[in-house]
């Protein structure tokens, strides 16, 4: 089994059921290709959006929905 990078894909293969052996091989390949750089993405602090900004957007969305319903 070969894992192809998304950038190298020309077309997606048809989905199919994998045998237990193929699944085991796929998981092993995925674990082996997972690097420290991949993990680093999950350890960085994401500043996100402030609660005030989120609530303002939520209230604006609610107003738009209410106007459409009227």
N, C-alpha and C positions, 0 to 999 in steps of 0.2 A: 504494500500500500504506500502511496506517495501523497504527502500533504503539499498542496500547491498554494503559494501565496496569492492573496486576492488580487494584487497588482498584476500577476502573471496570468490570470484567468482570462480566457477568451469567451467561454460560455460555461454555464453551470451544467454539470452532469445530471442526469435524471436521478431522482431520489430512489433509493432501494434499501431493503432490509439488510443489515450487516449481520454476519454470523458472530457468535461469541468470540471467536478467534480474531476476526477482523476488528471488532470493537476493542478488544484488548490491545491490538496493535495500534489502532488509531489513538487510543488514550495514551499509550506509551510514547508515540510520536509527538503528540501534543505536549505532554509533560517535558519531553526532551527539548522541544523547540521554545518553551517558555523561559525567557531570560530574566535576569535581574532588572533590566531596563523595562520589561513589560510590567514587572511588579512595582516599579517606582511610581508609575502612574497612580496606583491605588494608595500610595503612602503620602502623596502631596496633599496639602490642605487646600481645599477649594474655597475661595472667599464667598462664593455664592451670591445671593441677592439679599438685600436687606429686607427685613420684615415689613417695613413701611412701604417700600417699593412693591413688594409682593401684594400687600393688601390694597394698594392703590390700583394696581392692574386688575386685581380680582373685583374690586368695586366697579371699575370701568366696564369690565366684561359683563357684570351683572346688570348695569344700567343699559347696555346695548341689548342684552337679552330681553329685559323688561320692555324696552321700546319696540322691539320686533313683535312681542306678544300683544301689545296694545293696538 
